[in-house]
Amino acid sequence: MQVTYQMMNAFAAFMLFTSVTAAPASETAAGAVAWADPKDCHRFYECPVGGKPVLKTCGPGTAFQSATSVCDYEHLVASCWHH
């Protein structure tokens, strides 16, 4: 019984973690475009083909990396270096 409880906790943690991390624009939807919020390195806009831009936030400790269109560690994102 305890093993099942531990497995359920691990699965719940996995689902929570994967839901707050951003995927590359190419994996989000074919043709979707993503770009950094110029006011906050932790946020970015994502726009599906034919849709309206949606403001999204990277997970804790990460910031949007324009070069790769993914959230990466803050210390690797140049736009966050002034913080």
PyMOL Python script that loads the backbone (N, CA, C, O; Angstrom):
from pymol import cmd

cmd.read_pdbstr("""\
ATOM      1  N   MET A   1       0.817  -1.190   0.000  1.00  0.00           N
ATOM      2  CA  MET A   1       0.000   0.000   0.000  1.00  0.00           C
ATOM      3  C   MET A   1       0.867   1.263   0.000  1.00  0.00           C
ATOM      4  O   MET A   1       0.561   2.228  -0.700  1.00  0.00           O
ATOM      5  N   GLN A   2       1.943   1.255   0.781  1.00  0.00           N
ATOM      6  CA  GLN A   2       2.812   2.426   0.854  1.00  0.00           C
ATOM      7  C   GLN A   2       3.527   2.662  -0.475  1.00  0.00           C
ATOM      8  O   GLN A   2       3.756   3.811  -0.851  1.00  0.00           O
ATOM      9  N   VAL A   3       3.880   1.598  -1.188  1.00  0.00           N
ATOM     10  CA  VAL A   3       4.530   1.741  -2.487  1.00  0.00           C
ATOM     11  C   VAL A   3       3.593   2.443  -3.467  1.00  0.00           C
ATOM     12  O   VAL A   3       4.024   3.310  -4.227  1.00  0.00           O
ATOM     13  N   THR A   4       2.328   2.075  -3.451  1.00  0.00           N
ATOM     14  CA  THR A   4       1.347   2.707  -4.331  1.00  0.00           C
ATOM     15  C   THR A   4       1.218   4.190  -4.003  1.00  0.00           C
ATOM     16  O   THR A   4       1.147   5.021  -4.909  1.00  0.00           O
ATOM     17  N   TYR A   5       1.187   4.528  -2.724  1.00  0.00           N
ATOM     18  CA  TYR A   5       1.103   5.927  -2.302  1.00  0.00           C
ATOM     19  C   TYR A   5       2.329   6.705  -2.777  1.00  0.00           C
ATOM     20  O   TYR A   5       2.192   7.834  -3.249  1.00  0.00           O
ATOM     21  N   GLN A   6       3.509   6.129  -2.663  1.00  0.00           N
ATOM     22  CA  GLN A   6       4.728   6.788  -3.107  1.00  0.00           C
ATOM     23  C   GLN A   6       4.733   6.979  -4.623  1.00  0.00           C
ATOM     24  O   GLN A   6       5.166   8.017  -5.124  1.00  0.00           O
ATOM     25  N   MET A   7       4.252   5.978  -5.342  1.00  0.00           N
ATOM     26  CA  MET A   7       4.183   6.085  -6.800  1.00  0.00           C
ATOM     27  C   MET A   7       3.211   7.184  -7.209  1.00  0.00           C
ATOM     28  O   MET A   7       3.479   7.934  -8.148  1.00  0.00           O
ATOM     29  N   MET A   8       2.079   7.283  -6.508  1.00  0.00           N
ATOM     30  CA  MET A   8       1.096   8.319  -6.825  1.00  0.00           C
ATOM     31  C   MET A   8       1.674   9.705  -6.540  1.00  0.00           C
ATOM     32  O   MET A   8       1.448  10.639  -7.310  1.00  0.00           O
ATOM     33  N   ASN A   9       2.418   9.847  -5.440  1.00  0.00           N
ATOM     34  CA  ASN A   9       3.049  11.136  -5.128  1.00  0.00           C
ATOM     35  C   ASN A   9       4.077  11.509  -6.190  1.00  0.00           C
ATOM     36  O   ASN A   9       4.144  12.663  -6.614  1.00  0.00           O
ATOM     37  N   ALA A  10       4.874  10.538  -6.617  1.00  0.00           N
ATOM     38  CA  ALA A  10       5.882  10.797  -7.648  1.00  0.00           C
ATOM     39  C   ALA A  10       5.211  11.213  -8.959  1.00  0.00           C
ATOM     40  O   ALA A  10       5.675  12.139  -9.625  1.00  0.00           O
ATOM     41  N   PHE A  11       4.146  10.551  -9.323  1.00  0.00           N
ATOM     42  CA  PHE A  11       3.421  10.884 -10.545  1.00  0.00           C
ATOM     43  C   PHE A  11       2.813  12.281 -10.451  1.00  0.00           C
ATOM     44  O   PHE A  11       2.881  13.052 -11.409  1.00  0.00           O
ATOM     45  N   ALA A  12       2.218  12.612  -9.299  1.00  0.00           N
ATOM     46  CA  ALA A  12       1.624  13.936  -9.119  1.00  0.00           C
ATOM     47  C   ALA A  12       2.700  15.024  -9.216  1.00  0.00           C
ATOM     48  O   ALA A  12       2.472  16.063  -9.835  1.00  0.00           O
ATOM     49  N   ALA A  13       3.862  14.794  -8.613  1.00  0.00           N
ATOM     50  CA  ALA A  13       4.959  15.754  -8.682  1.00  0.00           C
ATOM     51  C   ALA A  13       5.436  15.917 -10.124  1.00  0.00           C
ATOM     52  O   ALA A  13       5.713  17.034 -10.562  1.00  0.00           O
ATOM     53  N   PHE A  14       5.533  14.824 -10.856  1.00  0.00           N
ATOM     54  CA  PHE A  14       5.944  14.870 -12.258  1.00  0.00           C
ATOM     55  C   PHE A  14       4.963  15.699 -13.078  1.00  0.00           C
ATOM     56  O   PHE A  14       5.371  16.537 -13.882  1.00  0.00           O
ATOM     57  N   MET A  15       3.674  15.465 -12.874  1.00  0.00           N
ATOM     58  CA  MET A  15       2.654  16.191 -13.627  1.00  0.00           C
ATOM     59  C   MET A  15       2.682  17.691 -13.284  1.00  0.00           C
ATOM     60  O   MET A  15       2.529  18.531 -14.171  1.00  0.00           O
ATOM     61  N   LEU A  16       2.873  18.020 -12.024  1.00  0.00           N
ATOM     62  CA  LEU A  16       2.938  19.414 -11.628  1.00  0.00           C
ATOM     63  C   LEU A  16       4.148  20.093 -12.252  1.00  0.00           C
ATOM     64  O   LEU A  16       4.034  21.201 -12.777  1.00  0.00           O
ATOM     65  N   PHE A  17       5.298  19.447 -12.202  1.00  0.00           N
ATOM     66  CA  PHE A  17       6.514  20.023 -12.765  1.00  0.00           C
ATOM     67  C   PHE A  17       6.387  20.227 -14.267  1.00  0.00           C
ATOM     68  O   PHE A  17       6.750  21.288 -14.775  1.00  0.00           O
ATOM     69  N   THR A  18       5.887  19.245 -14.980  1.00  0.00           N
ATOM     70  CA  THR A  18       5.801  19.371 -16.429  1.00  0.00           C
ATOM     71  C   THR A  18       4.744  20.377 -16.862  1.00  0.00           C
ATOM     72  O   THR A  18       4.811  20.896 -17.976  1.00  0.00           O
ATOM     73  N   SER A  19       3.769  20.663 -16.003  1.00  0.00           N
ATOM     74  CA  SER A  19       2.737  21.619 -16.393  1.00  0.00           C
ATOM     75  C   SER A  19       3.203  23.063 -16.263  1.00  0.00           C
ATOM     76  O   SER A  19       2.593  23.950 -16.859  1.00  0.00           O
ATOM     77  N   VAL A  20       4.283  23.333 -15.489  1.00  0.00           N
ATOM     78  CA  VAL A  20       4.733  24.710 -15.319  1.00  0.00           C
ATOM     79  C   VAL A  20       5.961  25.038 -16.153  1.00  0.00           C
ATOM     80  O   VAL A  20       6.424  26.178 -16.131  1.00  0.00           O
ATOM     81  N   THR A  21       6.492  24.090 -16.874  1.00  0.00           N
ATOM     82  CA  THR A  21       7.639  24.383 -17.711  1.00  0.00           C
ATOM     83  C   THR A  21       7.170  24.615 -19.135  1.00  0.00           C
ATOM     84  O   THR A  21       6.201  24.005 -19.587  1.00  0.00           O
ATOM     85  N   ALA A  22       7.847  25.481 -19.823  1.00  0.00           N
ATOM     86  CA  ALA A  22       7.471  25.809 -21.190  1.00  0.00           C
ATOM     87  C   ALA A  22       8.133  24.857 -22.163  1.00  0.00           C
ATOM     88  O   ALA A  22       9.262  24.412 -21.954  1.00  0.00           O
ATOM     89  N   ALA A  23       7.426  24.558 -23.210  1.00  0.00           N
ATOM     90  CA  ALA A  23       7.974  23.737 -24.283  1.00  0.00           C
ATOM     91  C   ALA A  23       8.452  24.663 -25.387  1.00  0.00           C
ATOM     92  O   ALA A  23       7.972  25.791 -25.496  1.00  0.00           O
ATOM     93  N   PRO A  24       9.379  24.211 -26.197  1.00  0.00           N
ATOM     94  CA  PRO A  24       9.775  25.034 -27.342  1.00  0.00           C
ATOM     95  C   PRO A  24       8.572  25.363 -28.209  1.00  0.00           C
ATOM     96  O   PRO A  24       7.637  24.569 -28.309  1.00  0.00           O
ATOM     97  N   ALA A  25       8.596  26.514 -28.825  1.00  0.00           N
ATOM     98  CA  ALA A  25       7.459  26.932 -29.649  1.00  0.00           C
ATOM     99  C   ALA A  25       7.145  25.887 -30.706  1.00  0.00           C
ATOM    100  O   ALA A  25       5.977  25.673 -31.030  1.00  0.00           O
ATOM    101  N   SER A  26       8.169  25.229 -31.254  1.00  0.00           N
ATOM    102  CA  SER A  26       7.940  24.237 -32.291  1.00  0.00           C
ATOM    103  C   SER A  26       7.219  23.003 -31.769  1.00  0.00           C
ATOM    104  O   SER A  26       6.547  22.311 -32.534  1.00  0.00           O
ATOM    105  N   GLU A  27       7.351  22.715 -30.457  1.00  0.00           N
ATOM    106  CA  GLU A  27       6.658  21.576 -29.874  1.00  0.00           C
ATOM    107  C   GLU A  27       5.268  21.954 -29.387  1.00  0.00           C
ATOM    108  O   GLU A  27       4.414  21.081 -29.233  1.00  0.00           O
ATOM    109  N   THR A  28       5.025  23.242 -29.141  1.00  0.00           N
ATOM    110  CA  THR A  28       3.745  23.673 -28.621  1.00  0.00           C
ATOM    111  C   THR A  28       2.653  23.478 -29.671  1.00  0.00           C
ATOM    112  O   THR A  28       1.606  22.896 -29.388  1.00  0.00           O
ATOM    113  N   ALA A  29       2.895  23.951 -30.839  1.00  0.00           N
ATOM    114  CA  ALA A  29       1.960  23.775 -31.951  1.00  0.00           C
ATOM    115  C   ALA A  29       2.705  24.100 -33.236  1.00  0.00           C
ATOM    116  O   ALA A  29       3.555  24.990 -33.269  1.00  0.00           O
ATOM    117  N   ALA A  30       2.384  23.388 -34.261  1.00  0.00           N
ATOM    118  CA  ALA A  30       3.052  23.622 -35.544  1.00  0.00           C
ATOM    119  C   ALA A  30       2.823  25.067 -35.969  1.00  0.00           C
ATOM    120  O   ALA A  30       1.682  25.497 -36.134  1.00  0.00           O
ATOM    121  N   GLY A  31       3.900  25.808 -36.144  1.00  0.00           N
ATOM    122  CA  GLY A  31       3.812  27.179 -36.592  1.00  0.00           C
ATOM    123  C   GLY A  31       3.628  28.212 -35.493  1.00  0.00           C
ATOM    124  O   GLY A  31       3.579  29.406 -35.788  1.00  0.00           O
ATOM    125  N   ALA A  32       3.524  27.795 -34.237  1.00  0.00           N
ATOM    126  CA  ALA A  32       3.369  28.756 -33.145  1.00  0.00           C
ATOM    127  C   ALA A  32       4.650  29.574 -32.993  1.00  0.00           C
ATOM    128  O   ALA A  32       5.741  29.106 -33.318  1.00  0.00           O
ATOM    129  N   VAL A  33       4.503  30.783 -32.503  1.00  0.00           N
ATOM    130  CA  VAL A  33       5.636  31.688 -32.328  1.00  0.00           C
ATOM    131  C   VAL A  33       5.684  32.116 -30.862  1.00  0.00           C
ATOM    132  O   VAL A  33       4.647  32.357 -30.243  1.00  0.00           O
ATOM    133  N   ALA A  34       6.906  32.210 -30.309  1.00  0.00           N
ATOM    134  CA  ALA A  34       7.073  32.671 -28.929  1.00  0.00           C
ATOM    135  C   ALA A  34       8.159  33.735 -28.886  1.00  0.00           C
ATOM    136  O   ALA A  34       9.150  33.648 -29.611  1.00  0.00           O
ATOM    137  N   TRP A  35       7.968  34.756 -28.022  1.00  0.00           N
ATOM    138  CA  TRP A  35       8.975  35.791 -27.862  1.00  0.00           C
ATOM    139  C   TRP A  35       8.947  36.297 -26.427  1.00  0.00           C
ATOM    140  O   TRP A  35       7.933  36.193 -25.736  1.00  0.00           O
ATOM    141  N   ALA A  36      10.080  36.847 -25.989  1.00  0.00           N
ATOM    142  CA  ALA A  36      10.251  37.305 -24.612  1.00  0.00           C
ATOM    143  C   ALA A  36       9.430  38.549 -24.325  1.00  0.00           C
ATOM    144  O   ALA A  36       9.214  39.382 -25.205  1.00  0.00           O
ATOM    145  N   ASP A  37       8.977  38.667 -23.085  1.00  0.00           N
ATOM    146  CA  ASP A  37       8.347  39.888 -22.608  1.00  0.00           C
ATOM    147  C   ASP A  37       9.483  40.881 -22.337  1.00  0.00           C
ATOM    148  O   ASP A  37      10.356  40.584 -21.521  1.00  0.00           O
ATOM    149  N   PRO A  38       9.503  42.034 -22.983  1.00  0.00           N
ATOM    150  CA  PRO A  38      10.625  42.967 -22.809  1.00  0.00           C
ATOM    151  C   PRO A  38      10.724  43.550 -21.396  1.00  0.00           C
ATOM    152  O   PRO A  38      11.770  44.092 -21.036  1.00  0.00           O
ATOM    153  N   LYS A  39       9.676  43.455 -20.598  1.00  0.00           N
ATOM    154  CA  LYS A  39       9.673  44.021 -19.249  1.00  0.00           C
ATOM    155  C   LYS A  39      10.041  43.006 -18.166  1.00  0.00           C
ATOM    156  O   LYS A  39      10.414  43.400 -17.061  1.00  0.00           O
ATOM    157  N   ASP A  40       9.942  41.716 -18.460  1.00  0.00           N
ATOM    158  CA  ASP A  40      10.187  40.687 -17.443  1.00  0.00           C
ATOM    159  C   ASP A  40      10.776  39.449 -18.106  1.00  0.00           C
ATOM    160  O   ASP A  40      10.122  38.814 -18.933  1.00  0.00           O
ATOM    161  N   CYS A  41      12.013  39.104 -17.744  1.00  0.00           N
ATOM    162  CA  CYS A  41      12.691  37.972 -18.388  1.00  0.00           C
ATOM    163  C   CYS A  41      12.066  36.621 -18.029  1.00  0.00           C
ATOM    164  O   CYS A  41      12.396  35.610 -18.649  1.00  0.00           O
ATOM    165  N   HIS A  42      11.176  36.589 -17.044  1.00  0.00           N
ATOM    166  CA  HIS A  42      10.537  35.344 -16.631  1.00  0.00           C
ATOM    167  C   HIS A  42       9.243  35.054 -17.396  1.00  0.00           C
ATOM    168  O   HIS A  42       8.647  33.986 -17.256  1.00  0.00           O
ATOM    169  N   ARG A  43       8.831  36.014 -18.194  1.00  0.00           N
ATOM    170  CA  ARG A  43       7.576  35.851 -18.942  1.00  0.00           C
ATOM    171  C   ARG A  43       7.840  35.885 -20.447  1.00  0.00           C
ATOM    172  O   ARG A  43       8.853  36.410 -20.908  1.00  0.00           O
ATOM    173  N   PHE A  44       6.908  35.316 -21.191  1.00  0.00           N
ATOM    174  CA  PHE A  44       7.006  35.309 -22.649  1.00  0.00           C
ATOM    175  C   PHE A  44       5.615  35.250 -23.244  1.00  0.00           C
ATOM    176  O   PHE A  44       4.654  34.858 -22.582  1.00  0.00           O
ATOM    177  N   TYR A  45       5.522  35.640 -24.483  1.00  0.00           N
ATOM    178  CA  TYR A  45       4.266  35.561 -25.223  1.00  0.00           C
ATOM    179  C   TYR A  45       4.344  34.391 -26.187  1.00  0.00           C
ATOM    180  O   TYR A  45       5.385  34.116 -26.783  1.00  0.00           O
ATOM    181  N   GLU A  46       3.224  33.716 -26.323  1.00  0.00           N
ATOM    182  CA  GLU A  46       3.129  32.618 -27.289  1.00  0.00           C
ATOM    183  C   GLU A  46       1.903  32.872 -28.139  1.00  0.00           C
ATOM    184  O   GLU A  46       0.829  33.188 -27.627  1.00  0.00           O
ATOM    185  N   CYS A  47       2.074  32.733 -29.435  1.00  0.00           N
ATOM    186  CA  CYS A  47       0.977  33.005 -30.356  1.00  0.00           C
ATOM    187  C   CYS A  47       0.819  31.832 -31.319  1.00  0.00           C
ATOM    188  O   CYS A  47       1.696  31.590 -32.147  1.00  0.00           O
ATOM    189  N   PRO A  48      -0.288  31.104 -31.217  1.00  0.00           N
ATOM    190  CA  PRO A  48      -0.537  30.036 -32.177  1.00  0.00           C
ATOM    191  C   PRO A  48      -0.907  30.641 -33.535  1.00  0.00           C
ATOM    192  O   PRO A  48      -1.323  31.797 -33.613  1.00  0.00           O
ATOM    193  N   VAL A  49      -0.759  29.882 -34.560  1.00  0.00           N
ATOM    194  CA  VAL A  49      -1.097  30.350 -35.910  1.00  0.00           C
ATOM    195  C   VAL A  49      -2.557  30.805 -35.925  1.00  0.00           C
ATOM    196  O   VAL A  49      -3.459  30.049 -35.565  1.00  0.00           O
ATOM    197  N   GLY A  50      -2.771  32.036 -36.343  1.00  0.00           N
ATOM    198  CA  GLY A  50      -4.126  32.568 -36.450  1.00  0.00           C
ATOM    199  C   GLY A  50      -4.753  32.939 -35.113  1.00  0.00           C
ATOM    200  O   GLY A  50      -5.931  33.293 -35.069  1.00  0.00           O
ATOM    201  N   GLY A  51      -3.997  32.866 -34.027  1.00  0.00           N
ATOM    202  CA  GLY A  51      -4.554  33.157 -32.714  1.00  0.00           C
ATOM    203  C   GLY A  51      -4.039  34.457 -32.134  1.00  0.00           C
ATOM    204  O   GLY A  51      -3.303  35.198 -32.787  1.00  0.00           O
ATOM    205  N   LYS A  52      -4.435  34.724 -30.899  1.00  0.00           N
ATOM    206  CA  LYS A  52      -3.985  35.915 -30.192  1.00  0.00           C
ATOM    207  C   LYS A  52      -2.835  35.539 -29.268  1.00  0.00           C
ATOM    208  O   LYS A  52      -2.810  34.427 -28.740  1.00  0.00           O
ATOM    209  N   PRO A  53      -1.874  36.451 -29.060  1.00  0.00           N
ATOM    210  CA  PRO A  53      -0.765  36.178 -28.138  1.00  0.00           C
ATOM    211  C   PRO A  53      -1.264  35.933 -26.713  1.00  0.00           C
ATOM    212  O   PRO A  53      -2.186  36.597 -26.238  1.00  0.00           O
ATOM    213  N   VAL A  54      -0.638  34.972 -26.050  1.00  0.00           N
ATOM    214  CA  VAL A  54      -0.971  34.629 -24.676  1.00  0.00           C
ATOM    215  C   VAL A  54       0.281  34.830 -23.832  1.00  0.00           C
ATOM    216  O   VAL A  54       1.346  34.309 -24.166  1.00  0.00           O
ATOM    217  N   LEU A  55       0.158  35.584 -22.738  1.00  0.00           N
ATOM    218  CA  LEU A  55       1.282  35.814 -21.838  1.00  0.00           C
ATOM    219  C   LEU A  55       1.441  34.606 -20.925  1.00  0.00           C
ATOM    220  O   LEU A  55       0.485  34.197 -20.268  1.00  0.00           O
ATOM    221  N   LYS A  56       2.646  34.029 -20.878  1.00  0.00           N
ATOM    222  CA  LYS A  56       2.934  32.865 -20.049  1.00  0.00           C
ATOM    223  C   LYS A  56       4.134  33.167 -19.168  1.00  0.00           C
ATOM    224  O   LYS A  56       4.920  34.068 -19.462  1.00  0.00           O
ATOM    225  N   THR A  57       4.273  32.411 -18.090  1.00  0.00           N
ATOM    226  CA  THR A  57       5.369  32.593 -17.146  1.00  0.00           C
ATOM    227  C   THR A  57       6.165  31.306 -17.025  1.00  0.00           C
ATOM    228  O   THR A  57       5.595  30.218 -16.951  1.00  0.00           O
ATOM    229  N   CYS A  58       7.486  31.437 -17.003  1.00  0.00           N
ATOM    230  CA  CYS A  58       8.362  30.280 -16.817  1.00  0.00           C
ATOM    231  C   CYS A  58       8.260  29.791 -15.374  1.00  0.00           C
ATOM    232  O   CYS A  58       7.802  30.518 -14.493  1.00  0.00           O
ATOM    233  N   GLY A  59       8.685  28.575 -15.149  1.00  0.00           N
ATOM    234  CA  GLY A  59       8.667  27.988 -13.819  1.00  0.00           C
ATOM    235  C   GLY A  59       9.677  28.647 -12.893  1.00  0.00           C
ATOM    236  O   GLY A  59      10.521  29.419 -13.347  1.00  0.00           O
ATOM    237  N   PRO A  60       9.598  28.349 -11.601  1.00  0.00           N
ATOM    238  CA  PRO A  60      10.519  28.932 -10.626  1.00  0.00           C
ATOM    239  C   PRO A  60      11.980  28.671 -10.989  1.00  0.00           C
ATOM    240  O   PRO A  60      12.352  27.555 -11.350  1.00  0.00           O
ATOM    241  N   GLY A  61      12.800  29.714 -10.889  1.00  0.00           N
ATOM    242  CA  GLY A  61      14.231  29.589 -11.164  1.00  0.00           C
ATOM    243  C   GLY A  61      14.600  29.587 -12.628  1.00  0.00           C
ATOM    244  O   GLY A  61      15.764  29.392 -12.976  1.00  0.00           O
ATOM    245  N   THR A  62      13.614  29.804 -13.501  1.00  0.00           N
ATOM    246  CA  THR A  62      13.885  29.805 -14.934  1.00  0.00           C
ATOM    247  C   THR A  62      13.428  31.115 -15.567  1.00  0.00           C
ATOM    248  O   THR A  62      12.634  31.860 -14.992  1.00  0.00           O
ATOM    249  N   ALA A  63      13.942  31.376 -16.753  1.00  0.00           N
ATOM    250  CA  ALA A  63      13.594  32.575 -17.522  1.00  0.00           C
ATOM    251  C   ALA A  63      13.537  32.189 -18.996  1.00  0.00           C
ATOM    252  O   ALA A  63      14.097  31.172 -19.406  1.00  0.00           O
ATOM    253  N   PHE A  64      12.859  33.008 -19.780  1.00  0.00           N
ATOM    254  CA  PHE A  64      12.677  32.692 -21.199  1.00  0.00           C
ATOM    255  C   PHE A  64      13.943  32.985 -21.990  1.00  0.00           C
ATOM    256  O   PHE A  64      14.473  34.096 -21.945  1.00  0.00           O
ATOM    257  N   GLN A  65      14.412  32.002 -22.696  1.00  0.00           N
ATOM    258  CA  GLN A  65      15.618  32.104 -23.531  1.00  0.00           C
ATOM    259  C   GLN A  65      15.166  32.318 -24.976  1.00  0.00           C
ATOM    260  O   GLN A  65      14.674  31.388 -25.615  1.00  0.00           O
ATOM    261  N   SER A  66      15.328  33.526 -25.488  1.00  0.00           N
ATOM    262  CA  SER A  66      14.853  33.858 -26.841  1.00  0.00           C
ATOM    263  C   SER A  66      15.532  33.027 -27.922  1.00  0.00           C
ATOM    264  O   SER A  66      14.903  32.673 -28.920  1.00  0.00           O
ATOM    265  N   ALA A  67      16.801  32.716 -27.733  1.00  0.00           N
ATOM    266  CA  ALA A  67      17.550  31.987 -28.757  1.00  0.00           C
ATOM    267  C   ALA A  67      16.988  30.594 -29.010  1.00  0.00           C
ATOM    268  O   ALA A  67      17.063  30.086 -30.128  1.00  0.00           O
ATOM    269  N   THR A  68      16.427  29.977 -27.980  1.00  0.00           N
ATOM    270  CA  THR A  68      15.915  28.603 -28.111  1.00  0.00           C
ATOM    271  C   THR A  68      14.411  28.504 -27.943  1.00  0.00           C
ATOM    272  O   THR A  68      13.838  27.436 -28.158  1.00  0.00           O
ATOM    273  N   SER A  69      13.754  29.598 -27.562  1.00  0.00           N
ATOM    274  CA  SER A  69      12.306  29.644 -27.313  1.00  0.00           C
ATOM    275  C   SER A  69      11.859  28.663 -26.234  1.00  0.00           C
ATOM    276  O   SER A  69      10.791  28.059 -26.336  1.00  0.00           O
ATOM    277  N   VAL A  70      12.682  28.512 -25.205  1.00  0.00           N
ATOM    278  CA  VAL A  70      12.323  27.679 -24.047  1.00  0.00           C
ATOM    279  C   VAL A  70      12.712  28.407 -22.766  1.00  0.00           C
ATOM    280  O   VAL A  70      13.510  29.344 -22.790  1.00  0.00           O
ATOM    281  N   CYS A  71      12.147  27.971 -21.661  1.00  0.00           N
ATOM    282  CA  CYS A  71      12.557  28.476 -20.359  1.00  0.00           C
ATOM    283  C   CYS A  71      13.815  27.720 -19.949  1.00  0.00           C
ATOM    284  O   CYS A  71      13.876  26.493 -20.033  1.00  0.00           O
ATOM    285  N   ASP A  72      14.821  28.477 -19.501  1.00  0.00           N
ATOM    286  CA  ASP A  72      16.116  27.915 -19.133  1.00  0.00           C
ATOM    287  C   ASP A  72      16.494  28.477 -17.760  1.00  0.00           C
ATOM    288  O   ASP A  72      15.830  29.381 -17.254  1.00  0.00           O
ATOM    289  N   TYR A  73      17.559  27.941 -17.160  1.00  0.00           N
ATOM    290  CA  TYR A  73      18.012  28.459 -15.877  1.00  0.00           C
ATOM    291  C   TYR A  73      18.294  29.954 -15.993  1.00  0.00           C
ATOM    292  O   TYR A  73      18.868  30.410 -16.982  1.00  0.00           O
ATOM    293  N   GLU A  74      17.884  30.720 -14.966  1.00  0.00           N
ATOM    294  CA  GLU A  74      18.051  32.171 -14.993  1.00  0.00           C
ATOM    295  C   GLU A  74      19.481  32.612 -15.308  1.00  0.00           C
ATOM    296  O   GLU A  74      19.689  33.543 -16.086  1.00  0.00           O
ATOM    297  N   HIS A  75      20.462  31.946 -14.707  1.00  0.00           N
ATOM    298  CA  HIS A  75      21.848  32.373 -14.892  1.00  0.00           C
ATOM    299  C   HIS A  75      22.351  32.162 -16.320  1.00  0.00           C
ATOM    300  O   HIS A  75      23.420  32.659 -16.676  1.00  0.00           O
ATOM    301  N   LEU A  76      21.601  31.440 -17.134  1.00  0.00           N
ATOM    302  CA  LEU A  76      21.975  31.225 -18.525  1.00  0.00           C
ATOM    303  C   LEU A  76      21.267  32.188 -19.492  1.00  0.00           C
ATOM    304  O   LEU A  76      21.542  32.180 -20.692  1.00  0.00           O
ATOM    305  N   VAL A  77      20.365  33.006 -18.966  1.00  0.00           N
ATOM    306  CA  VAL A  77      19.584  33.915 -19.797  1.00  0.00           C
ATOM    307  C   VAL A  77      20.125  35.338 -19.634  1.00  0.00           C
ATOM    308  O   VAL A  77      20.003  35.936 -18.565  1.00  0.00           O
ATOM    309  N   ALA A  78      20.716  35.869 -20.692  1.00  0.00           N
ATOM    310  CA  ALA A  78      21.364  37.187 -20.629  1.00  0.00           C
ATOM    311  C   ALA A  78      20.424  38.303 -20.216  1.00  0.00           C
ATOM    312  O   ALA A  78      20.852  39.230 -19.527  1.00  0.00           O
ATOM    313  N   SER A  79      19.166  38.253 -20.606  1.00  0.00           N
ATOM    314  CA  SER A  79      18.243  39.323 -20.269  1.00  0.00           C
ATOM    315  C   SER A  79      17.936  39.390 -18.777  1.00  0.00           C
ATOM    316  O   SER A  79      17.345  40.369 -18.321  1.00  0.00           O
ATOM    317  N   CYS A  80      18.318  38.384 -18.013  1.00  0.00           N
ATOM    318  CA  CYS A  80      18.106  38.379 -16.554  1.00  0.00           C
ATOM    319  C   CYS A  80      19.360  38.766 -15.787  1.00  0.00           C
ATOM    320  O   CYS A  80      19.306  38.852 -14.560  1.00  0.00           O
ATOM    321  N   TRP A  81      20.453  38.998 -16.430  1.00  0.00           N
ATOM    322  CA  TRP A  81      21.720  39.251 -15.742  1.00  0.00           C
ATOM    323  C   TRP A  81      21.709  40.557 -14.951  1.00  0.00           C
ATOM    324  O   TRP A  81      22.471  40.702 -13.995  1.00  0.00           O
ATOM    325  N   HIS A  82      20.874  41.487 -15.327  1.00  0.00           N
ATOM    326  CA  HIS A  82      20.828  42.771 -14.595  1.00  0.00           C
ATOM    327  C   HIS A  82      20.048  42.672 -13.291  1.00  0.00           C
ATOM    328  O   HIS A  82      20.067  43.615 -12.500  1.00  0.00           O
ATOM    329  N   HIS A  83      19.368  41.567 -13.045  1.00  0.00           N
ATOM    330  CA  HIS A  83      18.562  41.406 -11.822  1.00  0.00           C
ATOM    331  C   HIS A  83      19.432  41.003 -10.662  1.00  0.00           C
ATOM    332  O   HIS A  83      18.934  40.821  -9.551  1.00  0.00           O
TER     333      HIS A  83
END
""", "prot")
cmd.dss("prot")
cmd.show_as("cartoon", "prot")
cmd.util.cbc("prot")
cmd.orient("prot")
